[in-house]
Amino acid sequence: MTAFFRKHQKPLRFALALIPIAIAGGYFSGVCSWTEMTEDLKRQVLAQIGSDLSLYYLSTILQTVIYAVLCGFFGCILSGKIGLMKPLKPEKRPTMAALGTALLTGLLLCTDMFCFRNHIPQVGAMYQEKPSFAYWMASVLYGGVIEEVMLRLFLMSLIVFAAWKVFFRREANPPTGVVIAANIIAALLFAACHLPSTIQMFGEITPMILARCFLLNGAAGAAFGYLYRRYGIQYSMLAHAGAHIVWKIVWIILI
């Protein structure tokens, strides 16, 4: 076991560096999750944990830390094996590409205010108030960093590695088509992962709510996956966090 971790010092350091971000992101994600719950769901949660909400927040923190460390560690290993792990240093061109993607995907998320709010009453109600500090922090830390570690660095890399070894094991490297397909699959799963919070927020799933979830999250996820494939995970993180910032700035301006 010791030899294994000595062999994978870089993935281990990367995973451990995620812990402070995971703690903060998990806490603020828990605060937002509790705020968005329906009253019936809140009563169900309190019936299980009692009246002390600190237990609820602790569970969201622990869950986030576990996901971040495991996905960060094994994601780094998988990413290295398939040739997608890039040096974690800033470069001008990838940074500009990430910022441009952040702007475009942020504006895509803003269409929620103009399109879906007219068809989904809960969406219209959401935009009646400015985003809270907890919402900002959860979006940037959990959404921008932890989700990219789980969905791009780990899941997308795992799909590429598995498809490569099963279907193209004679190839020296994973074919580009496999990487592109894995990006699309990971983006769809990224959207699907938002379904529990969507149900929690809206209390139901309708065709319009489902379309909203997959259109906004799926398109953004594919864009972030492209950055991961082309430049490295740090740039998909930057674009994801930046998209949330753009969206919320427009949200504040319009309100």
Secondary structure in CASP SS format (residue, H / E / C, confidence):
PFRMAT SS
TARGET T0000
AUTHOR 0000-0000-0000
METHOD secondary structure of the structure
MODEL  1
M C 1.00
T H 1.00
A H 1.00
F H 1.00
F H 1.00
R H 1.00
K H 1.00
H C 1.00
Q H 1.00
K H 1.00
P H 1.00
L H 1.00
R H 1.00
F H 1.00
A H 1.00
L H 1.00
A H 1.00
L C 1.00
I H 1.00
P H 1.00
I H 1.00
A H 1.00
I H 1.00
A H 1.00
G H 1.00
G H 1.00
Y H 1.00
F H 1.00
S H 1.00
G H 1.00
V H 1.00
C H 1.00
S H 1.00
W H 1.00
T H 1.00
E H 1.00
M C 1.00
T C 1.00
E H 1.00
D H 1.00
L H 1.00
K H 1.00
R H 1.00
Q H 1.00
V H 1.00
L H 1.00
A H 1.00
Q H 1.00
I H 1.00
G C 1.00
S C 1.00
D C 1.00
L H 1.00
S H 1.00
L H 1.00
Y H 1.00
Y H 1.00
L H 1.00
S H 1.00
T H 1.00
I H 1.00
L H 1.00
Q H 1.00
T H 1.00
V H 1.00
I H 1.00
Y H 1.00
A H 1.00
V H 1.00
L H 1.00
C H 1.00
G H 1.00
F H 1.00
F H 1.00
G H 1.00
C H 1.00
I H 1.00
L H 1.00
S H 1.00
G H 1.00
K H 1.00
I C 1.00
G C 1.00
L C 1.00
M C 1.00
K C 1.00
P C 1.00
L C 1.00
K C 1.00
P C 1.00
E C 1.00
K H 1.00
R H 1.00
P H 1.00
T H 1.00
M H 1.00
A H 1.00
A H 1.00
L H 1.00
G H 1.00
T H 1.00
A H 1.00
L H 1.00
L H 1.00
T H 1.00
G H 1.00
L H 1.00
L H 1.00
L H 1.00
C H 1.00
T H 1.00
D H 1.00
M H 1.00
F H 1.00
C C 1.00
F H 1.00
R H 1.00
N H 1.00
H C 1.00
I C 1.00
P H 1.00
Q H 1.00
V H 1.00
G H 1.00
A H 1.00
M H 1.00
Y C 1.00
Q C 1.00
E C 1.00
K C 1.00
P C 1.00
S C 1.00
F H 1.00
A H 1.00
Y H 1.00
W H 1.00
M H 1.00
A H 1.00
S H 1.00
V H 1.00
L H 1.00
Y H 1.00
G H 1.00
G H 1.00
V H 1.00
I H 1.00
E H 1.00
E H 1.00
V H 1.00
M H 1.00
L H 1.00
R H 1.00
L H 1.00
F H 1.00
L H 1.00
M H 1.00
S H 1.00
L H 1.00
I H 1.00
V H 1.00
F H 1.00
A H 1.00
A H 1.00
W H 1.00
K H 1.00
V H 1.00
F H 1.00
F C 1.00
R C 1.00
R C 1.00
E C 1.00
A C 1.00
N C 1.00
P C 1.00
P C 1.00
T H 1.00
G H 1.00
V H 1.00
V H 1.00
I H 1.00
A H 1.00
A H 1.00
N H 1.00
I H 1.00
I H 1.00
A H 1.00
A H 1.00
L H 1.00
L H 1.00
F H 1.00
A H 1.00
A H 1.00
C C 1.00
H C 1.00
L H 1.00
P H 1.00
S H 1.00
T H 1.00
I H 1.00
Q H 1.00
M H 1.00
F H 1.00
G C 1.00
E C 1.00
I C 1.00
T C 1.00
P H 1.00
M H 1.00
I H 1.00
L H 1.00
A H 1.00
R H 1.00
C H 1.00
F H 1.00
L H 1.00
L H 1.00
N H 1.00
G H 1.00
A H 1.00
A H 1.00
G H 1.00
A H 1.00
A H 1.00
F H 1.00
G H 1.00
Y H 1.00
L H 1.00
Y H 1.00
R H 1.00
R H 1.00
Y C 1.00
G C 1.00
I H 1.00
Q H 1.00
Y H 1.00
S H 1.00
M H 1.00
L H 1.00
A H 1.00
H H 1.00
A H 1.00
G H 1.00
A H 1.00
H H 1.00
I H 1.00
V H 1.00
W H 1.00
K H 1.00
I H 1.00
V H 1.00
W H 1.00
I H 1.00
I H 1.00
L H 1.00
I C 1.00
END
